[in-house]
Amino acid sequence: TLALRRPIDLDGLARRIDADLAHAWSVADLAAACCLSPQRLRARFAQALGQAPLDWLRARRLDRAEQLLRHGLALEAVALQVGYAGASALSTALRRERGTGARTLRRRRALRAS
């Protein structure tokens, strides 16, 4: 039954992902890191978090991107550091997923600094 299954070590997986956000992680890569098949990983994520593994990964990437942008790093550099192909891709993802843009995040930083 589901209750008897070993839970996913989300903290361990998060540490591994965060150490290399620029990597082109696939569901297969994430599953291998958890010693599960991709199908089982999807099922465990759905059970534990109510979301798909790649949605969780995208949220981690965007969280880190927001942090870096608030610290004043350039959009292109941040995009590459967190696994996006470029500034345009990251900017689109921020607007779509978070309803904000890089300029707004940098402005918030400038307001806090003044």
C-alpha positions in Angstrom: 0.0 0.0 0.0 1.0 3.7 -0.3 1.5 4.0 3.4 4.2 1.3 3.5 6.3 2.9 0.7 9.5 4.6 1.5 9.0 8.4 1.2 11.1 10.4 -1.3 14.0 12.2 0.4 12.9 15.6 -0.8 15.5 17.4 1.2 18.3 15.3 -0.3 16.9 15.7 -3.8 16.6 19.4 -3.3 20.2 19.7 -2.2 21.3 17.7 -5.2 19.2 19.9 -7.6 20.3 23.1 -6.0 23.9 22.2 -6.3 23.5 22.1 -10.1 20.4 24.0 -11.2 21.9 24.7 -14.6 21.8 21.0 -15.4 19.1 19.9 -17.9 17.3 17.7 -15.4 14.8 15.3 -16.8 12.3 13.2 -14.9 14.5 10.2 -15.6 17.5 12.0 -13.9 15.3 13.0 -10.9 14.0 9.4 -10.7 17.5 8.0 -10.8 18.6 10.3 -8.0 15.7 8.8 -5.9 16.4 5.2 -7.0 12.9 5.1 -8.6 11.5 4.6 -12.0 10.1 7.8 -13.6 6.6 6.5 -13.3 7.0 5.8 -9.6 8.6 9.2 -9.0 5.7 10.9 -10.7 3.3 9.0 -8.5 5.2 9.7 -5.3 5.4 13.4 -6.1 1.7 13.5 -6.8 1.0 11.8 -3.5 3.5 13.9 -1.4 3.3 17.3 -3.0 0.3 17.3 -5.4 2.5 18.3 -8.3 4.7 16.9 -11.0 8.5 16.6 -10.5 9.3 19.1 -13.3 6.8 21.6 -11.8 8.7 21.3 -8.5 12.0 21.7 -10.3 10.7 24.8 -12.1 9.6 26.4 -8.9 13.0 25.8 -7.3 14.7 27.4 -10.3 12.4 30.4 -10.2 12.9 30.8 -6.4 16.6 30.9 -6.9 16.4 33.2 -9.9 14.3 35.6 -7.8 16.9 35.6 -5.0 19.8 36.2 -7.4 17.9 39.0 -9.2 17.1 40.7 -5.9 20.8 40.7 -5.2 21.5 42.6 -8.4 22.8 39.9 -10.7 22.3 40.3 -14.5 19.3 38.6 -16.0 21.3 36.6 -18.6 23.8 35.4 -15.9 21.0 34.3 -13.6 19.1 32.5 -16.4 22.1 30.4 -17.3 22.9 29.7 -13.6 19.4 28.4 -12.9 18.9 26.3 -16.0 17.2 28.6 -18.5 18.5 29.0 -22.1 18.7 32.7 -21.8 17.3 35.9 -20.4 14.2 35.8 -22.6 13.3 32.3 -21.4 13.7 33.2 -17.7 11.8 36.5 -18.1 8.9 34.7 -19.8 8.9 32.1 -17.0 8.9 34.7 -14.3 6.0 36.5 -15.8 4.0 33.4 -16.5 4.6 31.6 -13.2 5.1 34.5 -10.8 3.4 37.4 -12.4 6.5 39.5 -12.1 9.5 40.5 -14.2 13.2 40.8 -13.6 13.0 44.6 -13.7 10.5 44.6 -10.9 12.7 42.3 -8.8 15.7 44.5 -9.3 13.7 47.6 -8.5 12.6 46.0 -5.2 16.2 45.6 -4.4 17.0 49.2 -5.2 14.1 50.4 -3.0 15.4 48.3 0.0 18.9 49.6 -0.5 17.8 53.3 -0.4 
